[in-house]
């Protein structure tokens, strides 16, 4: 297969919100934030450059130290209807799930809750189907929970359980790579994609257009898309350049 004929890779530029501002973390650690200003402007910049998806994260909710619901709502309202939003962070029970769905986002990314409360996660997956993705945040083959501050069990055991529950999509992050610009963990993504016939979204470590090209080569294996964060904010490449390499 020549590169130009490879199926396209969906790109989801990230807007991570903490204390009302757009920030980036290094390896998911609280306190490692770099401030990038107004989240509405950050999302608007990605839309202007051609984004079809925004990956929006409430970091304070993920870390259990508050929430940014008002800002999150403003960001989603500001995005044109044809641009989809995937929302993540602190969605752990019916109330937080309903509040998240009420924002108008297209998809919810469940993290900790899917690990700590499997019965609830299975119920939500059964009820909402395609609107629910589950984030698998991994160190080695151990999952990380609660904003990556706790172990969440064995990756393969949890994946088998989520497969049995009918999970529609997985967002896979190598925590050790996230925010480091050291390249994605292609081997991990390939392994997860081999264990499921559901789409996999890659997250963490993208540092160059070559990384995006390498992820695009995994599309036939089941890698549907990639979340891009720090590399865009750091100016390693523009979103327009990334979309071009991704085949958009």
Residue pairs with C-beta under 8 A, 6 or more apart in sequence:
1 220
3 213
3 216
3 217
4 247
6 216
6 217
6 219
6 220
6 247
7 216
7 219
7 220
7 247
8 216
8 219
8 246
8 247
8 248
9 212
9 215
9 216
9 219
9 223
9 224
9 225
9 226
9 246
9 247
10 52
10 53
10 201
10 224
10 225
10 226
10 246
10 248
11 51
11 52
11 53
11 212
11 225
11 226
11 228
11 239
11 242
11 243
11 246
11 248
12 51
12 53
12 54
12 55
12 86
12 201
12 225
12 226
12 227
12 228
13 46
13 51
13 53
13 54
13 55
13 227
13 228
13 229
13 232
13 239
14 24
14 54
14 55
14 56
14 57
14 227
14 228
14 229
14 232
15 22
15 39
15 42
15 43
15 46
15 54
15 55
15 56
15 57
15 75
16 22
16 23
16 24
16 25
16 57
16 59
16 229
17 23
17 39
17 56
17 57
17 58
17 59
17 60
17 68
17 71
17 72
17 75
18 33
18 59
18 60
18 68
19 60
19 68
20 39
20 68
20 71
21 35
21 36
21 37
21 38
21 39
22 35
22 36
22 37
22 38
22 39
22 41
22 42
23 33
23 34
23 35
23 36
23 59
24 33
24 34
24 36
24 179
24 229
24 230
24 233
25 32
25 33
25 59
25 178
25 179
26 32
26 178
26 179
26 180
27 148
27 175
27 176
27 178
27 179
27 180
28 137
28 144
28 147
28 148
28 175
28 178
28 179
29 148
30 59
30 63
30 65
30 147
32 179
33 59
34 233
36 42
36 233
39 56
39 71
39 74
39 75
40 71
40 74
40 75
40 78
43 54
43 56
43 75
43 78
43 79
44 78
44 79
46 54
46 232
46 239
47 54
47 79
47 80
47 83
49 238
49 239
49 240
49 243
50 239
50 240
50 243
50 248
51 83
51 239
51 243
52 82
52 83
52 84
52 248
53 83
53 84
53 85
53 86
53 106
53 225
54 75
54 79
54 83
54 84
54 85
54 86
55 86
55 88
55 109
55 203
55 227
55 229
56 72
56 75
56 76
56 85
56 86
56 87
56 88
56 105
57 87
57 88
57 89
58 67
58 68
58 69
58 72
58 87
58 88
58 89
58 90
59 68
59 89
59 147
60 66
60 67
60 68
60 89
60 90
61 67
61 68
61 89
61 90
61 91
61 96
62 88
62 89
62 90
62 111
62 112
62 147
63 146
63 147
63 149
64 90
64 146
64 147
67 90
69 99
69 103
72 87
72 103
73 103
75 85
76 85
76 87
76 103
76 104
76 105
77 104
79 85
84 105
84 106
84 107
85 103
85 104
85 105
85 106
85 107
86 105
86 106
86 107
86 108
86 109
86 133
86 171
87 100
87 103
87 105
87 107
87 108
87 109
88 108
88 109
88 111
88 135
88 171
89 111
90 96
91 97
91 100
91 108
91 109
91 110
91 111
91 113
92 112
92 113
92 116
92 117
93 113
93 120
97 108
97 124
100 108
101 108
101 128
101 131
106 131
107 130
107 131
107 132
107 133
107 169
108 128
108 131
108 132
108 133
109 133
109 134
109 135
109 171
110 121
110 124
110 132
110 133
110 134
110 135
111 134
111 135
111 137
111 145
112 145
112 146
112 147
112 152
113 120
113 121
114 121
114 134
114 135
114 158
114 162
115 143
115 145
115 152
115 153
115 158
116 145
116 152
118 161
118 165
121 134
121 162
121 165
122 165
124 132
125 132
125 134
125 162
125 165
125 166
125 167
125 168
126 165
126 166
129 166
129 168
130 168
130 169
132 167
132 168
132 169
133 167
133 168
133 169
133 170
133 171
133 201
134 162
134 167
134 169
134 170
134 171
135 170
135 171
135 172
135 173
135 203
136 143
136 155
136 158
136 159
136 170
136 171
136 172
136 173
136 192
137 143
137 144
137 145
137 148
137 152
137 173
137 175
138 144
138 155
138 172
138 173
138 174
138 175
138 188
139 174
139 175
139 176
141 154
141 155
141 156
142 151
142 152
142 153
142 154
142 155
143 151
143 152
143 153
143 154
143 155
143 158
144 150
144 151
144 152
144 175
145 151
145 152
148 175
152 158
155 192
156 195
159 170
159 192
159 195
159 196
162 170
163 195
163 196
163 198
167 198
168 198
168 199
169 198
169 199
169 200
169 201
169 224
170 192
170 196
170 198
170 199
170 200
170 201
171 200
171 201
171 203
171 227
172 188
172 189
172 192
172 200
172 201
172 202
172 203
173 203
173 204
174 184
174 185
174 188
174 204
174 205
175 204
177 183
177 184
177 185
177 204
177 205
178 203
178 204
178 205
178 229
179 204
179 229
179 230
180 205
180 230
181 205
181 206
181 207
181 230
181 231
181 234
181 236
182 205
182 207
183 205
183 206
183 207
183 208
183 211
184 202
184 204
184 205
184 206
184 211
184 214
184 215
184 226
185 204
185 205
186 214
186 215
186 218
189 200
189 202
189 215
189 218
189 223
190 218
190 221
192 200
193 200
193 218
193 221
193 222
193 223
194 221
194 222
196 222
197 222
198 222
199 222
199 223
199 224
199 225
200 222
200 223
200 224
201 223
201 224
201 225
201 226
201 227
202 215
202 218
202 223
202 225
202 226
202 227
203 226
203 227
204 227
205 211
206 212
206 215
206 226
206 227
206 228
206 229
206 231
207 231
207 236
208 231
208 236
208 237
209 237
209 241
209 242
209 245
211 231
212 226
212 228
212 242
212 245
212 246
213 245
215 223
215 226
216 245
216 246
216 247
226 246
228 239
228 242
231 237
232 238
232 239
232 242
